[in-house]
Amino acid sequence: MKLMTDLFSTDYGLMSIIGIAFMMGMGVFFLRLFTGKMKHDPTVSRK
């Protein structure tokens, strides 16, 4: 339980949580961005 109290009550624990959440959010964003670009047909946008 000391691990959980350190994680949620200290400044370095909270920064770790914020960093992990930020990285996971970036992962979801880039996954959706790249899969959307892979599904897009490149010949449609060219004239």
MDTraj code that builds the backbone (N, CA, C; nanometers):
import mdtraj as md
import numpy as np

residues = "MET LYS LEU MET THR ASP LEU PHE SER THR ASP TYR GLY LEU MET SER ILE ILE GLY ILE ALA PHE MET MET GLY MET GLY VAL PHE PHE LEU ARG LEU PHE THR GLY LYS MET LYS HIS ASP PRO THR VAL SER ARG LYS".split()
xyz = np.array([
    [0.0812, -0.1201, 0.0000],
    [0.0000, 0.0000, 0.0000],
    [0.0855, 0.1265, 0.0000],
    [0.2099, 0.1150, 0.0420],
    [0.2980, 0.2318, 0.0387],
    [0.3169, 0.2803, -0.1042],
    [0.3184, 0.1871, -0.1978],
    [0.3334, 0.2241, -0.3381],
    [0.2184, 0.3131, -0.3834],
    [0.0969, 0.2767, -0.3483],
    [-0.0200, 0.3546, -0.3903],
    [-0.0234, 0.4907, -0.3220],
    [0.0133, 0.4972, -0.1961],
    [0.0134, 0.6276, -0.1292],
    [0.1225, 0.7174, -0.1868],
    [0.2380, 0.6600, -0.2202],
    [0.3427, 0.7398, -0.2840],
    [0.3005, 0.7855, -0.4228],
    [0.2319, 0.6988, -0.4942],
    [0.1917, 0.7318, -0.6307],
    [0.0918, 0.8470, -0.6342],
    [-0.0024, 0.8472, -0.5425],
    [-0.1085, 0.9480, -0.5471],
    [-0.0859, 1.0670, -0.4540],
    [0.0142, 1.0639, -0.3692],
    [0.0286, 1.1747, -0.2749],
    [0.1580, 1.2530, -0.2911],
    [0.2541, 1.2025, -0.3664],
    [0.3790, 1.2769, -0.3832],
    [0.3812, 1.3459, -0.5188],
    [0.4677, 1.4460, -0.5299],
    [0.4758, 1.5197, -0.6555],
    [0.5317, 1.4335, -0.7684],
    [0.6298, 1.3499, -0.7411],
    [0.6847, 1.2651, -0.8472],
    [0.5880, 1.1534, -0.8861],
    [0.5044, 1.1099, -0.7938],
    [0.4029, 1.0103, -0.8270],
    [0.2954, 1.0682, -0.9175],
    [0.2513, 1.1880, -0.8863],
    [0.1502, 1.2529, -0.9692],
    [0.2042, 1.2872, -1.1072],
    [0.3306, 1.3289, -1.1144],
    [0.3904, 1.3562, -1.2450],
    [0.4043, 1.2281, -1.3273],
    [0.4283, 1.1155, -1.2609],
    [0.4341, 0.9875, -1.3312],
    [0.2977, 0.9519, -1.3890],
    [0.1932, 0.9717, -1.3115],
    [0.0573, 0.9436, -1.3596],
    [0.0239, 1.0340, -1.4776],
    [0.0564, 1.1623, -1.4661],
    [0.0290, 1.2566, -1.5747],
    [0.1083, 1.2188, -1.6996],
    [0.2343, 1.1811, -1.6826],
    [0.3170, 1.1412, -1.7961],
    [0.2651, 1.0166, -1.8650],
    [0.2240, 0.9177, -1.7881],
    [0.1697, 0.7945, -1.8454],
    [0.0392, 0.8227, -1.9179],
    [-0.0479, 0.9031, -1.8578],
    [-0.1759, 0.9356, -1.9212],
    [-0.1540, 1.0143, -2.0499],
    [-0.0581, 1.1069, -2.0491],
    [-0.0273, 1.1854, -2.1681],
    [0.0240, 1.0962, -2.2805],
    [0.1142, 1.0060, -2.2491],
    [0.1695, 0.9159, -2.3503],
    [0.0619, 0.8224, -2.4067],
    [-0.0281, 0.7746, -2.3231],
    [-0.1357, 0.6888, -2.3717],
    [-0.2323, 0.7686, -2.4594],
    [-0.2582, 0.8931, -2.4220],
    [-0.3420, 0.9787, -2.5051],
    [-0.2790, 1.0058, -2.6399],
    [-0.1473, 1.0291, -2.6415],
    [-0.0780, 1.0476, -2.7681],
    [-0.0843, 0.9215, -2.8535],
    [-0.0723, 0.8063, -2.7896],
    [-0.0796, 0.6804, -2.8627],
    [-0.2142, 0.6611, -2.9295],
    [-0.3208, 0.6921, -2.8575],
    [-0.4560, 0.6795, -2.9147],
    [-0.4744, 0.7799, -3.0276],
    [-0.4269, 0.9012, -3.0084],
    [-0.4398, 1.0040, -3.1118],
    [-0.3683, 0.9630, -3.2401],
    [-0.2424, 0.9206, -3.2278],
    [-0.1670, 0.8834, -3.3463],
    [-0.2209, 0.7567, -3.4108],
    [-0.2703, 0.6631, -3.3315],
    [-0.3313, 0.5424, -3.3873],
    [-0.4515, 0.5776, -3.4732],
    [-0.5387, 0.6649, -3.4215],
    [-0.6560, 0.7061, -3.4996],
    [-0.6157, 0.7881, -3.6211],
    [-0.5165, 0.8742, -3.6077],
    [-0.4702, 0.9563, -3.7189],
    [-0.4133, 0.8699, -3.8310],
    [-0.3258, 0.7782, -3.7965],
    [-0.2598, 0.6970, -3.8989],
    [-0.3550, 0.5971, -3.9620],
    [-0.4458, 0.5374, -3.8848],
    [-0.5409, 0.4439, -3.9455],
    [-0.6376, 0.5188, -4.0364],
    [-0.6730, 0.6415, -4.0009],
    [-0.7588, 0.7222, -4.0886],
    [-0.6888, 0.7576, -4.2181],
    [-0.5589, 0.7865, -4.2097],
    [-0.4842, 0.8186, -4.3310],
    [-0.4611, 0.6946, -4.4168],
    [-0.4502, 0.5773, -4.3568],
    [-0.4328, 0.4553, -4.4351],
    [-0.5612, 0.4176, -4.5088],
    [-0.6764, 0.4505, -4.4510],
    [-0.8035, 0.4187, -4.5159],
    [-0.8382, 0.5169, -4.6268],
    [-0.7758, 0.6344, -4.6252],
    [-0.8041, 0.7391, -4.7224],
    [-0.7446, 0.7020, -4.8570],
    [-0.8216, 0.7193, -4.9637],
    [-0.7755, 0.6893, -5.0991],
    [-0.6999, 0.8097, -5.1539],
    [-0.5708, 0.7973, -5.1846],
    [-0.4938, 0.9139, -5.2288],
    [-0.5286, 0.9603, -5.3692],
    [-0.5908, 0.8773, -5.4514],
    [-0.6222, 0.9184, -5.5890],
    [-0.7425, 1.0108, -5.5921],
    [-0.8221, 1.0144, -5.4890],
    [-0.9416, 1.0999, -5.4872],
    [-0.9019, 1.2458, -5.4748],
    [-0.7997, 1.2767, -5.3970],
    [-0.7638, 1.4166, -5.3719],
    [-0.6818, 1.4777, -5.4857],
    [-0.6270, 1.3990, -5.5739],
    [-0.5481, 1.4535, -5.6850],
    [-0.6390, 1.4893, -5.8017],
    [-0.6055, 1.6007, -5.8675],
    [-0.6878, 1.6456, -5.9813],
    [-0.6076, 1.6448, -6.1083],
])
top = md.Topology()
chain = top.add_chain()
for i, resn in enumerate(residues, 1):
    res = top.add_residue(resn, chain, resSeq=i)
    for name in ("N", "CA", "C"):
        top.add_atom(name, md.element.get_by_symbol(name[0]), res)
traj = md.Trajectory(xyz[None], top)
